[in-house]
Amino acid sequence: PLVVLVDENSASAAEVLAGALQDHDRALLVGRRTFGKGLVQQPIALQDGGELRLTIARYYTPAGRCIQKPYGTDAAAYQQELATRQRHGELSSADSVPVAKELRFLTDHGRAVYGGGGIVPDVFVARDTVQNSAYFAHLCRRGVLRAYALAYYQHHKAALGASSAAQYQATFQLSDAELAHVGRLGQLAGLPAGAAALRRCAPLVRHYLKAYIAHSAYGPEAARAVLREDDAELQQATQAVKDNTALVALLQQS
């Protein structure tokens, strides 16, 4: 059996594949409910050079689940649906994931799965609520973290070059003084002084900076190795692969 990672950013073809693997009991899905984008659109050229995209069909999984999440006349609500999930606690608690009991379907081995938009994984992994920090989001959007990482690399190029990627991953740690400097850079970028906000998301800031610096010093694979250290979804999936007996039993239960 396979283990497939999904979350609220998994959309379209990724959902078609994940749903098919789940319906056929070929894979265990780990993560959070997917985005819910499963429409077929036909482009129609307009005389003024524009283009109309007409929805002509929807994607369904082999068991009959509609992948597309519901939408009506409220375009703003549809666009903000992921934010609504966050406010309702769906990204941090399995109990908050909506289950449409009337849209119950069965996999090949008789497991119950549910429709209603998106693909609900077999194993839920909560999103770290620190990732919802507005302060951290602003640091990322305004390029503060990447700018700091590049400057750090340029000032410590010799020391980083004398160390291997593995040594860096095992020993590197950003100091409190360096973290405070990130906060000052945030202020220069237009963010309000946010010492308390920076402390709350400090582990995440340190983790991303470590990855960005690794990317500059050792390449993209080194950065990915750093990011994997605190990837809860990946760790859960890895555990499922190791516990293959339980995985097979789950996929075969009826």
DRENPA-3360 file (N, C-alpha, C; in nm, 2 decimals, always signed):
BEGIN
1 = PLVVLVDE = +0.08/-0.12/+0.00/+0.00/+0.00/+0.00/+0.09/+0.13/+0.00 ~ +0.03/+0.23/-0.05/+0.10/+0.36/-0.05/+0.05/+0.45/+0.06 ~ +0.13/+0.55/+0.10/+0.08/+0.65/+0.19/+0.09/+0.78/+0.12 ~ -0.02/+0.86/+0.11/-0.02/+0.98/+0.03/-0.05/+1.10/+0.12 ~ +0.03/+1.20/+0.11/+0.01/+1.33/+0.19/-0.08/+1.42/+0.12 ~ -0.18/+1.47/+0.19/-0.27/+1.57/+0.14/-0.30/+1.68/+0.24 ~ -0.34/+1.80/+0.19/-0.39/+1.90/+0.29/-0.47/+2.00/+0.21 ~ -0.51/+2.11/+0.27/-0.60/+2.21/+0.22/-0.55/+2.27/+0.09;
9 = NSASAAEV = -0.42/+2.25/+0.06/-0.37/+2.31/-0.07/-0.36/+2.21/-0.18 ~ -0.40/+2.08/-0.15/-0.40/+1.98/-0.26/-0.53/+2.00/-0.34 ~ -0.51/+2.02/-0.47/-0.63/+2.06/-0.55/-0.62/+1.99/-0.69 ~ -0.74/+1.98/-0.75/-0.76/+1.94/-0.89/-0.71/+1.80/-0.91 ~ -0.61/+1.79/-1.00/-0.56/+1.65/-1.04/-0.51/+1.58/-0.92 ~ -0.45/+1.65/-0.82/-0.40/+1.58/-0.70/-0.52/+1.52/-0.62 ~ -0.63/+1.58/-0.62/-0.75/+1.53/-0.55/-0.81/+1.41/-0.63 ~ -0.81/+1.42/-0.76/-0.86/+1.31/-0.84/-0.78/+1.18/-0.82;
17 = LAGALQDH = -0.65/+1.19/-0.81/-0.56/+1.08/-0.79/-0.58/+1.03/-0.64 ~ -0.57/+1.12/-0.55/-0.59/+1.08/-0.41/-0.72/+1.01/-0.38 ~ -0.83/+1.06/-0.44/-0.96/+1.00/-0.42/-0.97/+0.87/-0.48 ~ -0.91/+0.85/-0.60/-0.91/+0.72/-0.66/-0.83/+0.61/-0.58 ~ -0.72/+0.65/-0.53/-0.63/+0.56/-0.45/-0.71/+0.52/-0.33 ~ -0.78/+0.62/-0.26/-0.85/+0.59/-0.14/-0.97/+0.50/-0.17 ~ -1.04/+0.53/-0.28/-1.16/+0.45/-0.31/-1.13/+0.30/-0.34 ~ -1.01/+0.28/-0.40/-0.97/+0.15/-0.43/-0.88/+0.08/-0.32;
25 = DRALLVGR = -0.88/+0.15/-0.21/-0.80/+0.09/-0.09/-0.66/+0.07/-0.13 ~ -0.61/+0.15/-0.22/-0.47/+0.14/-0.26/-0.37/+0.22/-0.18 ~ -0.43/+0.32/-0.11/-0.34/+0.41/-0.03/-0.41/+0.46/+0.09 ~ -0.33/+0.49/+0.19/-0.37/+0.56/+0.31/-0.34/+0.71/+0.30 ~ -0.44/+0.79/+0.31/-0.43/+0.93/+0.30/-0.40/+0.99/+0.43 ~ -0.30/+1.08/+0.44/-0.26/+1.14/+0.57/-0.26/+1.29/+0.55 ~ -0.31/+1.36/+0.65/-0.31/+1.51/+0.64/-0.44/+1.57/+0.68 ~ -0.49/+1.66/+0.59/-0.62/+1.73/+0.61/-0.70/+1.73/+0.49;
33 = RTFGKGLV = -0.83/+1.77/+0.50/-0.92/+1.77/+0.39/-0.86/+1.86/+0.27 ~ -0.88/+1.81/+0.15/-0.82/+1.87/+0.04/-0.90/+2.00/+0.00 ~ -0.86/+2.07/-0.10/-0.92/+2.20/-0.14/-1.06/+2.19/-0.18 ~ -1.08/+2.09/-0.27/-1.22/+2.08/-0.33/-1.24/+2.14/-0.46 ~ -1.15/+2.12/-0.56/-1.15/+2.18/-0.69/-1.16/+2.07/-0.79 ~ -1.28/+2.05/-0.85/-1.30/+1.94/-0.94/-1.40/+1.97/-1.05 ~ -1.37/+2.08/-1.13/-1.46/+2.11/-1.24/-1.39/+2.10/-1.37 ~ -1.47/+2.07/-1.47/-1.42/+2.06/-1.61/-1.47/+2.19/-1.68;
41 = QQPIALQD = -1.38/+2.27/-1.74/-1.42/+2.39/-1.80/-1.38/+2.39/-1.95 ~ -1.47/+2.44/-2.03/-1.44/+2.45/-2.17/-1.42/+2.60/-2.21 ~ -1.30/+2.63/-2.26/-1.27/+2.77/-2.30/-1.35/+2.81/-2.43 ~ -1.41/+2.93/-2.43/-1.48/+2.98/-2.55/-1.42/+3.11/-2.58 ~ -1.36/+3.13/-2.70/-1.31/+3.26/-2.74/-1.41/+3.36/-2.77 ~ -1.39/+3.48/-2.72/-1.49/+3.59/-2.75/-1.43/+3.69/-2.85 ~ -1.52/+3.76/-2.92/-1.48/+3.85/-3.03/-1.39/+3.96/-2.99 ~ -1.39/+4.00/-2.86/-1.31/+4.11/-2.82/-1.17/+4.06/-2.77;
49 = GGELRLTI = -1.14/+3.93/-2.79/-1.01/+3.88/-2.76/-1.01/+3.81/-2.62 ~ -1.12/+3.83/-2.55/-1.13/+3.76/-2.42/-1.17/+3.62/-2.43 ~ -1.19/+3.55/-2.32/-1.22/+3.41/-2.32/-1.32/+3.38/-2.20 ~ -1.42/+3.31/-2.24/-1.52/+3.26/-2.14/-1.49/+3.11/-2.11 ~ -1.48/+3.08/-1.98/-1.46/+2.94/-1.94/-1.59/+2.89/-1.88 ~ -1.65/+2.80/-1.96/-1.78/+2.74/-1.92/-1.76/+2.61/-1.85 ~ -1.82/+2.60/-1.73/-1.81/+2.47/-1.66/-1.91/+2.37/-1.72 ~ -1.86/+2.26/-1.77/-1.94/+2.16/-1.84/-1.95/+2.03/-1.77;
57 = ARYYTPAG = -1.87/+2.01/-1.66/-1.87/+1.88/-1.59/-1.80/+1.89/-1.46 ~ -1.82/+1.79/-1.38/-1.75/+1.78/-1.25/-1.67/+1.65/-1.24 ~ -1.57/+1.65/-1.16/-1.49/+1.52/-1.14/-1.55/+1.45/-1.02 ~ -1.57/+1.32/-1.04/-1.61/+1.23/-0.93/-1.51/+1.12/-0.91 ~ -1.50/+1.07/-0.78/-1.41/+0.96/-0.75/-1.48/+0.83/-0.80 ~ -1.40/+0.72/-0.81/-1.46/+0.59/-0.85/-1.58/+0.55/-0.77 ~ -1.58/+0.58/-0.64/-1.69/+0.55/-0.55/-1.82/+0.64/-0.57 ~ -1.80/+0.75/-0.64/-1.91/+0.84/-0.67/-1.90/+0.97/-0.59;
65 = RCIQKPYG = -1.80/+1.00/-0.52/-1.79/+1.13/-0.45/-1.76/+1.24/-0.54 ~ -1.83/+1.35/-0.52/-1.80/+1.47/-0.60/-1.68/+1.55/-0.53 ~ -1.58/+1.58/-0.61/-1.46/+1.64/-0.55/-1.49/+1.79/-0.53 ~ -1.56/+1.86/-0.62/-1.59/+2.00/-0.61/-1.66/+2.04/-0.48 ~ -1.61/+2.13/-0.41/-1.68/+2.18/-0.29/-1.80/+2.27/-0.33 ~ -1.90/+2.28/-0.25/-2.02/+2.35/-0.29/-1.99/+2.50/-0.31 ~ -2.07/+2.56/-0.41/-2.06/+2.70/-0.43/-2.19/+2.75/-0.48 ~ -2.22/+2.87/-0.45/-2.35/+2.93/-0.49/-2.33/+3.07/-0.55;
73 = TDAAAYQQ = -2.41/+3.16/-0.51/-2.40/+3.30/-0.56/-2.30/+3.39/-0.49 ~ -2.26/+3.34/-0.37/-2.17/+3.42/-0.29/-2.02/+3.39/-0.32 ~ -1.97/+3.47/-0.42/-1.84/+3.44/-0.46/-1.73/+3.47/-0.35 ~ -1.76/+3.57/-0.27/-1.66/+3.61/-0.17/-1.65/+3.49/-0.07 ~ -1.76/+3.43/-0.03/-1.76/+3.32/+0.07/-1.68/+3.20/+0.01 ~ -1.70/+3.18/-0.12/-1.63/+3.07/-0.19/-1.48/+3.09/-0.18 ~ -1.44/+3.22/-0.21/-1.30/+3.25/-0.22/-1.23/+3.25/-0.08 ~ -1.31/+3.27/+0.03/-1.26/+3.27/+0.16/-1.29/+3.14/+0.24;
81 = ELATRQRH = -1.32/+3.03/+0.16/-1.36/+2.91/+0.23/-1.25/+2.85/+0.31 ~ -1.12/+2.86/+0.27/-1.01/+2.80/+0.35/-0.99/+2.88/+0.48 ~ -1.01/+3.01/+0.47/-1.01/+3.10/+0.59/-1.12/+3.06/+0.69 ~ -1.24/+3.02/+0.63/-1.35/+2.98/+0.71/-1.32/+2.85/+0.78 ~ -1.25/+2.76/+0.71/-1.21/+2.63/+0.77/-1.12/+2.66/+0.90 ~ -1.03/+2.75/+0.88/-0.94/+2.79/+0.99/-1.01/+2.84/+1.11 ~ -1.11/+2.93/+1.08/-1.18/+2.99/+1.19/-1.27/+2.89/+1.27 ~ -1.32/+2.79/+1.19/-1.40/+2.69/+1.25/-1.32/+2.58/+1.32;
89 = GELSSADS = -1.19/+2.59/+1.31/-1.11/+2.49/+1.38/-1.08/+2.36/+1.30 ~ -1.12/+2.36/+1.17/-1.11/+2.24/+1.10/-0.96/+2.20/+1.07 ~ -0.87/+2.30/+1.07/-0.73/+2.27/+1.04/-0.66/+2.22/+1.16 ~ -0.71/+2.24/+1.28/-0.64/+2.20/+1.40/-0.71/+2.09/+1.48 ~ -0.83/+2.05/+1.44/-0.91/+1.95/+1.52/-0.99/+1.86/+1.42 ~ -0.97/+1.73/+1.44/-1.04/+1.63/+1.35/-1.19/+1.64/+1.38 ~ -1.23/+1.67/+1.50/-1.37/+1.68/+1.54/-1.44/+1.79/+1.47 ~ -1.37/+1.89/+1.42/-1.43/+2.00/+1.35/-1.44/+1.98/+1.20;
97 = VPVAKELR = -1.39/+1.87/+1.15/-1.41/+1.84/+1.00/-1.55/+1.80/+0.97 ~ -1.62/+1.87/+0.88/-1.76/+1.84/+0.86/-1.77/+1.71/+0.79 ~ -1.87/+1.63/+0.83/-1.90/+1.50/+0.77/-2.04/+1.50/+0.72 ~ -2.06/+1.49/+0.59/-2.20/+1.48/+0.54/-2.25/+1.33/+0.54 ~ -2.32/+1.30/+0.65/-2.36/+1.16/+0.67/-2.44/+1.11/+0.55 ~ -2.52/+1.20/+0.48/-2.60/+1.16/+0.37/-2.52/+1.13/+0.25 ~ -2.40/+1.17/+0.25/-2.31/+1.15/+0.13/-2.21/+1.04/+0.16 ~ -2.25/+0.93/+0.21/-2.17/+0.82/+0.25/-2.15/+0.72/+0.13;
105 = FLTDHGRA = -2.02/+0.69/+0.11/-1.98/+0.60/+0.00/-1.89/+0.49/+0.06 ~ -1.88/+0.38/-0.02/-1.79/+0.27/+0.03/-1.68/+0.25/-0.07 ~ -1.56/+0.22/-0.01/-1.44/+0.18/-0.09/-1.46/+0.04/-0.13 ~ -1.36/-0.01/-0.21/-1.37/-0.15/-0.26/-1.38/-0.25/-0.15 ~ -1.31/-0.22/-0.04/-1.31/-0.31/+0.07/-1.42/-0.28/+0.18 ~ -1.51/-0.19/+0.14/-1.62/-0.16/+0.23/-1.60/-0.05/+0.34 ~ -1.49/+0.02/+0.33/-1.47/+0.13/+0.42/-1.56/+0.25/+0.39 ~ -1.61/+0.32/+0.49/-1.70/+0.43/+0.46/-1.61/+0.56/+0.44;
113 = VYGGGGIV = -1.64/+0.63/+0.33/-1.58/+0.76/+0.30/-1.70/+0.85/+0.26 ~ -1.67/+0.98/+0.27/-1.78/+1.08/+0.26/-1.75/+1.19/+0.16 ~ -1.86/+1.23/+0.09/-1.85/+1.34/-0.01/-1.87/+1.47/+0.06 ~ -1.90/+1.57/-0.02/-1.93/+1.70/+0.03/-1.83/+1.81/-0.01 ~ -1.73/+1.77/-0.08/-1.63/+1.86/-0.12/-1.49/+1.83/-0.07 ~ -1.39/+1.81/-0.16/-1.26/+1.77/-0.11/-1.25/+1.62/-0.07 ~ -1.13/+1.58/-0.05/-1.11/+1.44/+0.00/-1.06/+1.44/+0.14 ~ -1.14/+1.37/+0.23/-1.10/+1.37/+0.37/-1.00/+1.25/+0.39;
121 = PDVFVARD = -0.89/+1.28/+0.45/-0.79/+1.17/+0.47/-0.83/+1.07/+0.57 ~ -0.76/+0.96/+0.57/-0.78/+0.85/+0.66/-0.72/+0.88/+0.80 ~ -0.61/+0.95/+0.80/-0.54/+0.99/+0.92/-0.53/+1.14/+0.92 ~ -0.59/+1.21/+1.02/-0.59/+1.35/+1.04/-0.46/+1.40/+1.11 ~ -0.39/+1.50/+1.05/-0.28/+1.56/+1.12/-0.31/+1.71/+1.13 ~ -0.31/+1.76/+1.25/-0.35/+1.90/+1.28/-0.24/+1.99/+1.23 ~ -0.28/+2.11/+1.18/-0.18/+2.21/+1.13/-0.14/+2.28/+1.26 ~ -0.01/+2.31/+1.26/+0.05/+2.39/+1.38/-0.02/+2.53/+1.37;
129 = TVQNSAYF = -0.08/+2.57/+1.48/-0.15/+2.69/+1.48/-0.06/+2.81/+1.47 ~ +0.07/+2.79/+1.50/+0.17/+2.90/+1.49/+0.17/+2.95/+1.34 ~ +0.15/+2.85/+1.25/+0.15/+2.89/+1.11/+0.04/+2.98/+1.07 ~ -0.06/+3.00/+1.16/-0.17/+3.10/+1.13/-0.13/+3.24/+1.18 ~ -0.01/+3.25/+1.24/+0.03/+3.38/+1.29/+0.04/+3.49/+1.18 ~ -0.03/+3.60/+1.20/-0.03/+3.71/+1.10/+0.11/+3.77/+1.09 ~ +0.18/+3.78/+1.20/+0.31/+3.83/+1.21/+0.41/+3.75/+1.12 ~ +0.40/+3.62/+1.14/+0.49/+3.53/+1.06/+0.45/+3.54/+0.91;
137 = AHLCRRGV = +0.32/+3.55/+0.88/+0.28/+3.56/+0.74/+0.34/+3.69/+0.68 ~ +0.34/+3.80/+0.75/+0.39/+3.93/+0.70/+0.54/+3.92/+0.68 ~ +0.61/+3.85/+0.77/+0.75/+3.84/+0.76/+0.79/+3.76/+0.63 ~ +0.70/+3.66/+0.59/+0.73/+3.59/+0.47/+0.69/+3.67/+0.35 ~ +0.57/+3.73/+0.35/+0.52/+3.81/+0.23/+0.62/+3.92/+0.20 ~ +0.67/+3.99/+0.30/+0.76/+4.10/+0.27/+0.90/+4.07/+0.25 ~ +0.93/+3.94/+0.24/+1.06/+3.89/+0.21/+1.17/+3.91/+0.32 ~ +1.12/+3.93/+0.44/+1.22/+3.96/+0.55/+1.30/+3.83/+0.58;
145 = LRAYALAY = +1.24/+3.72/+0.59/+1.31/+3.59/+0.62/+1.41/+3.56/+0.51 ~ +1.37/+3.57/+0.39/+1.47/+3.53/+0.28/+1.58/+3.63/+0.27 ~ +1.55/+3.76/+0.29/+1.65/+3.86/+0.29/+1.75/+3.84/+0.40 ~ +1.71/+3.81/+0.52/+1.80/+3.78/+0.63/+1.88/+3.66/+0.61 ~ +1.82/+3.55/+0.55/+1.89/+3.43/+0.53/+2.00/+3.45/+0.42 ~ +1.98/+3.53/+0.32/+2.08/+3.56/+0.22/+2.19/+3.64/+0.28 ~ +2.16/+3.74/+0.36/+2.26/+3.82/+0.42/+2.34/+3.74/+0.52 ~ +2.28/+3.65/+0.59/+2.35/+3.56/+0.69/+2.45/+3.48/+0.61;
153 = YQHHKAAL = +2.40/+3.42/+0.50/+2.49/+3.33/+0.42/+2.61/+3.41/+0.36 ~ +2.59/+3.53/+0.32/+2.70/+3.61/+0.26/+2.80/+3.65/+0.37 ~ +2.76/+3.67/+0.49/+2.85/+3.71/+0.60/+2.92/+3.59/+0.66 ~ +2.86/+3.47/+0.64/+2.92/+3.35/+0.70/+2.95/+3.24/+0.60 ~ +2.98/+3.29/+0.48/+3.01/+3.19/+0.37/+3.12/+3.10/+0.40 ~ +3.23/+3.15/+0.45/+3.35/+3.07/+0.48/+3.32/+2.96/+0.58 ~ +3.26/+3.00/+0.69/+3.23/+2.90/+0.80/+3.13/+2.80/+0.75 ~ +3.03/+2.84/+0.67/+2.93/+2.74/+0.62/+3.00/+2.65/+0.52;
161 = GASSAAQY = +3.09/+2.71/+0.44/+3.16/+2.63/+0.34/+3.25/+2.52/+0.40 ~ +3.29/+2.55/+0.52/+3.38/+2.45/+0.59/+3.31/+2.34/+0.65 ~ +3.18/+2.35/+0.65/+3.09/+2.25/+0.72/+3.01/+2.18/+0.61 ~ +2.98/+2.05/+0.63/+2.89/+1.98/+0.54/+2.75/+2.01/+0.57 ~ +2.66/+1.97/+0.47/+2.52/+1.99/+0.49/+2.47/+1.92/+0.61 ~ +2.52/+1.79/+0.63/+2.47/+1.71/+0.74/+2.52/+1.77/+0.88 ~ +2.64/+1.82/+0.88/+2.69/+1.89/+1.00/+2.60/+2.01/+1.03 ~ +2.58/+2.09/+0.93/+2.50/+2.21/+0.95/+2.36/+2.17/+1.00;
169 = QATFQLSD = +2.30/+2.07/+0.94/+2.16/+2.03/+0.99/+2.16/+1.99/+1.13 ~ +2.27/+1.93/+1.18/+2.27/+1.87/+1.31/+2.31/+1.98/+1.42 ~ +2.38/+2.08/+1.38/+2.43/+2.17/+1.48/+2.38/+2.32/+1.47 ~ +2.33/+2.36/+1.36/+2.30/+2.50/+1.34/+2.18/+2.54/+1.43 ~ +2.20/+2.66/+1.49/+2.09/+2.72/+1.57/+2.10/+2.87/+1.57 ~ +2.00/+2.94/+1.54/+1.99/+3.08/+1.54/+1.99/+3.13/+1.69 ~ +2.08/+3.23/+1.72/+2.08/+3.28/+1.85/+1.97/+3.38/+1.88 ~ +1.94/+3.41/+2.01/+1.84/+3.50/+2.04/+1.87/+3.64/+1.98;
177 = AELAHVGR = +1.99/+3.68/+1.98/+2.03/+3.81/+1.93/+2.00/+3.82/+1.78 ~ +2.03/+3.71/+1.71/+2.00/+3.70/+1.57/+1.85/+3.71/+1.54 ~ +1.78/+3.64/+1.63/+1.63/+3.64/+1.61/+1.58/+3.78/+1.63 ~ +1.63/+3.85/+1.73/+1.59/+3.99/+1.76/+1.62/+4.08/+1.64 ~ +1.73/+4.05/+1.57/+1.76/+4.13/+1.45/+1.66/+4.11/+1.34 ~ +1.61/+3.99/+1.33/+1.50/+3.96/+1.23/+1.38/+4.05/+1.27 ~ +1.35/+4.07/+1.40/+1.24/+4.16/+1.43/+1.26/+4.30/+1.39 ~ +1.39/+4.35/+1.41/+1.42/+4.48/+1.36/+1.41/+4.50/+1.21;
185 = LGQLAGLP = +1.45/+4.40/+1.14/+1.43/+4.40/+0.99/+1.28/+4.41/+0.96 ~ +1.20/+4.34/+1.04/+1.06/+4.34/+1.02/+1.00/+4.48/+1.03 ~ +1.05/+4.56/+1.13/+1.01/+4.69/+1.15/+1.05/+4.78/+1.03 ~ +1.17/+4.76/+0.99/+1.22/+4.84/+0.87/+1.14/+4.81/+0.75 ~ +1.08/+4.69/+0.74/+0.99/+4.65/+0.63/+0.85/+4.70/+0.65 ~ +0.82/+4.77/+0.76/+0.69/+4.83/+0.77/+0.60/+4.76/+0.87 ~ +0.66/+4.65/+0.94/+0.58/+4.58/+1.04/+0.59/+4.65/+1.17 ~ +0.48/+4.66/+1.25/+0.49/+4.72/+1.38/+0.58/+4.64/+1.47;
193 = AGAAALRR = +0.63/+4.70/+1.57/+0.72/+4.63/+1.67/+0.64/+4.52/+1.73 ~ +0.69/+4.40/+1.72/+0.61/+4.28/+1.76/+0.69/+4.18/+1.84 ~ +0.76/+4.23/+1.95/+0.84/+4.13/+2.02/+0.76/+4.01/+2.07 ~ +0.64/+4.04/+2.12/+0.56/+3.93/+2.17/+0.52/+3.83/+2.06 ~ +0.48/+3.89/+1.95/+0.44/+3.81/+1.83/+0.56/+3.73/+1.78 ~ +0.68/+3.79/+1.78/+0.80/+3.72/+1.73/+0.83/+3.60/+1.83 ~ +0.82/+3.62/+1.96/+0.84/+3.52/+2.05/+0.75/+3.40/+2.03 ~ +0.62/+3.43/+2.00/+0.52/+3.32/+1.98/+0.56/+3.23/+1.86;
201 = CAPLVRHY = +0.61/+3.30/+1.75/+0.64/+3.22/+1.63/+0.79/+3.20/+1.61 ~ +0.86/+3.22/+1.72/+1.01/+3.20/+1.71/+1.05/+3.06/+1.66 ~ +1.00/+2.95/+1.71/+1.04/+2.82/+1.66/+1.02/+2.81/+1.51 ~ +0.91/+2.87/+1.46/+0.88/+2.86/+1.31/+0.98/+2.95/+1.23 ~ +1.01/+3.07/+1.29/+1.10/+3.16/+1.22/+1.24/+3.09/+1.22 ~ +1.28/+3.04/+1.33/+1.41/+2.97/+1.33/+1.42/+2.86/+1.23 ~ +1.31/+2.78/+1.22/+1.31/+2.66/+1.13/+1.32/+2.71/+0.99 ~ +1.24/+2.81/+0.95/+1.24/+2.85/+0.81/+1.38/+2.92/+0.77;
209 = LKAYIAHS = +1.43/+3.00/+0.87/+1.56/+3.06/+0.84/+1.67/+2.96/+0.82 ~ +1.66/+2.85/+0.91/+1.76/+2.75/+0.89/+1.75/+2.68/+0.75 ~ +1.63/+2.66/+0.71/+1.61/+2.60/+0.57/+1.66/+2.70/+0.46 ~ +1.62/+2.83/+0.47/+1.66/+2.92/+0.37/+1.82/+2.94/+0.36 ~ +1.88/+2.94/+0.48/+2.03/+2.95/+0.48/+2.09/+2.82/+0.42 ~ +2.03/+2.71/+0.45/+2.08/+2.58/+0.40/+2.06/+2.58/+0.24 ~ +1.96/+2.64/+0.19/+1.94/+2.65/+0.05/+2.05/+2.73/-0.02 ~ +2.08/+2.84/+0.04/+2.19/+2.92/-0.01/+2.32/+2.86/+0.00;
217 = AYGPEAAR = +2.35/+2.79/+0.11/+2.48/+2.73/+0.13/+2.50/+2.59/+0.07 ~ +2.40/+2.51/+0.07/+2.42/+2.37/+0.02/+2.32/+2.33/-0.08 ~ +2.22/+2.41/-0.12/+2.13/+2.37/-0.23/+1.99/+2.33/-0.18 ~ +1.90/+2.31/-0.27/+1.76/+2.28/-0.24/+1.74/+2.15/-0.16 ~ +1.82/+2.05/-0.19/+1.79/+1.92/-0.11/+1.83/+1.94/+0.03 ~ +1.93/+2.02/+0.06/+1.97/+2.04/+0.20/+1.85/+2.12/+0.27 ~ +1.79/+2.22/+0.20/+1.68/+2.29/+0.26/+1.56/+2.20/+0.28 ~ +1.53/+2.11/+0.19/+1.42/+2.02/+0.21/+1.45/+1.93/+0.33;
225 = AVLREDDA = +1.57/+1.89/+0.35/+1.61/+1.80/+0.46/+1.58/+1.87/+0.59 ~ +1.61/+2.00/+0.60/+1.58/+2.08/+0.72/+1.43/+2.09/+0.74 ~ +1.35/+2.12/+0.64/+1.21/+2.13/+0.65/+1.14/+2.00/+0.69 ~ +1.20/+1.89/+0.65/+1.14/+1.76/+0.69/+1.15/+1.73/+0.84 ~ +1.25/+1.80/+0.91/+1.27/+1.78/+1.05/+1.14/+1.80/+1.13 ~ +1.06/+1.90/+1.10/+0.94/+1.94/+1.18/+0.82/+1.92/+1.09 ~ +0.82/+1.84/+1.00/+0.70/+1.81/+0.91/+0.61/+1.71/+0.97 ~ +0.51/+1.75/+1.04/+0.42/+1.66/+1.12/+0.36/+1.56/+1.02;
233 = ELQQATQA = +0.31/+1.61/+0.91/+0.24/+1.52/+0.81/+0.34/+1.41/+0.76 ~ +0.46/+1.45/+0.73/+0.56/+1.35/+0.68/+0.60/+1.25/+0.79 ~ +0.61/+1.30/+0.91/+0.64/+1.21/+1.02/+0.53/+1.11/+1.05 ~ +0.41/+1.15/+1.04/+0.29/+1.06/+1.05/+0.29/+0.96/+0.94 ~ +0.32/+1.01/+0.82/+0.32/+0.92/+0.70/+0.43/+0.81/+0.71 ~ +0.55/+0.86/+0.76/+0.66/+0.77/+0.78/+0.63/+0.66/+0.88 ~ +0.57/+0.70/+0.99/+0.53/+0.61/+1.09/+0.43/+0.50/+1.03 ~ +0.34/+0.55/+0.95/+0.24/+0.45/+0.89/+0.31/+0.35/+0.80;
241 = VKDNTALV = +0.42/+0.40/+0.73/+0.49/+0.31/+0.64/+0.57/+0.21/+0.72 ~ +0.62/+0.25/+0.83/+0.70/+0.16/+0.92/+0.60/+0.06/+0.98 ~ +0.48/+0.10/+1.02/+0.38/+0.01/+1.08/+0.30/-0.05/+0.97 ~ +0.36/-0.12/+0.88/+0.29/-0.17/+0.76/+0.18/-0.27/+0.79 ~ +0.19/-0.34/+0.90/+0.08/-0.44/+0.93/-0.05/-0.37/+0.96 ~ -0.04/-0.26/+1.04/-0.15/-0.18/+1.08/-0.21/-0.11/+0.95 ~ -0.12/-0.07/+0.87/-0.16/+0.00/+0.74/-0.25/-0.09/+0.66 ~ -0.20/-0.21/+0.63/-0.27/-0.31/+0.55/-0.40/-0.34/+0.62;
249 = ALLQQS = -0.41/-0.36/+0.75/-0.53/-0.39/+0.82/-0.63/-0.28/+0.80 ~ -0.59/-0.16/+0.81/-0.68/-0.05/+0.79/-0.74/-0.04/+0.65 ~ -0.66/-0.06/+0.55/-0.71/-0.06/+0.42/-0.79/-0.17/+0.38 ~ -0.79/-0.28/+0.46/-0.87/-0.40/+0.42/-0.99/-0.42/+0.51 ~ -1.01/-0.33/+0.61/-1.12/-0.34/+0.70/-1.25/-0.31/+0.62 ~ -1.36/-0.38/+0.66/-1.49/-0.37/+0.60/-1.59/-0.33/+0.70;
% end
